[in-house]
Amino acid sequence: MSRRSGADDAVTLWNASANRDPDAFAEPDRLDLGRTPDQHLAVGVAHHRCVGMGAARREIALLTEEIVRRGLRFEIPGPVRRPRSNFMSGITHLPVTVTDVR
C-alpha cells in the first residue's frame, strides 16, 4: 500500500539497498557482471554522474584482467559484517583467502 507524504510526515532515504533491490533483481546480493539493466547507482545515471566514473571503470577492468591473467581465486572463509546504517552500504569485516589456481 502506498500513499503520498504530507507536509508534516518524516521522510528518509534508504539508499543502502541501491542496485540490490530484491524487487528489481532476482539475486540482488550475487555478483553478476552480466546483470541487466546495468544502471549502477554508485556512479550515477543520466545527468548525475561521478566525475571519476571513467577512471574507476578502467581501474576495475585492469584489476579484473590481472586477476584472470594471474589465475587467482578468492574465497570468503568466514562471516562478512556490514554496518547498521540507512545511509551507507558497505562492509566492515571481510575475511578473504587468495589461491593461485595455475
N, C-alpha and C positions, 0 to 999 in steps of 0.2 A: 504494500500500500504506500503510495506517495502523496505528498501534499506540498503546497507552496509554503515557503517560510514567511513568517510575519515579521513586522518591524521589531518586535521585542524578542524574537527567537534567537537562541545561541546557535551559531553555525561553526563547524570545524571541518577542516580538510584532512582526510586520512590518506595521504599520498604514499604511505609505506607499501601499499599493495599495487602501485602503478606497475604496469606490464606483468603483473602476477594475479590479475583478476580472474577468479575461477569461473565467472560468468562469461568471460571473453575467451579464455584459453582452456583447452581440455586438461592439460597438465601444467598449471601455471608455475610450479616450482622446479620443473625439469628444464635443464639447459637444452634448448632445441635451436641450433643455429639456422635451421631452415624454416622456423616458425613464421607464419603469415597471419594477419598483417604484421609487418615489421616496423611499427611506429614506436621506437624506443623513446620513452619519455625522459630518460636520463639526459639526453642531449637535445630534447625538444623536437617539435614538429611545426610545420607550416612556417609562419613568420618568426616564431620564437625559437631560436637555435643557439646552442652553445658556441661561442667563438672558437673554442678549441676542439670542436667536433671532428674536423678533418684530421688533425694530428692524433687524436685519441683513436680514431678508426684505423689509421695507419699503424700506430703502435700495437694495437690488438692484432692486426693482420701479421705484422712482423713476428710478434710473440708466438702466435699460433703456428706460423711456418717453421719457426725454430724448434718448437716443441715436437712437431711432426718429424723434422729433419733429425733431431737427436733421438727419436724413438722413446720419448718419456711417457710414463703412465702415472697418473695422480690418483690416489685413493684417500678417502676420508676415514681414518681408523677409529674415530671417536665422535662424541656428540658435538654438534655445532650450536653455539649460543648466539642469540640475536638480542639486540637491545629492546627494551619495552618502551616503544615510542610511537606516537601517531604522526611524527614528523620525519623521522629518519628510518630508512630500511637499510640494514647493514648487518655485519657480523662482528661480534666482539671476541669470539674464540673459534678458531678453525684449525684443528689438527690435520696435517697433510703428510702423507708418505709418498715419496717420489721414487719410481723404479725405472731403471733403464731396461727396456724390453728388447734391445738389439742383441 
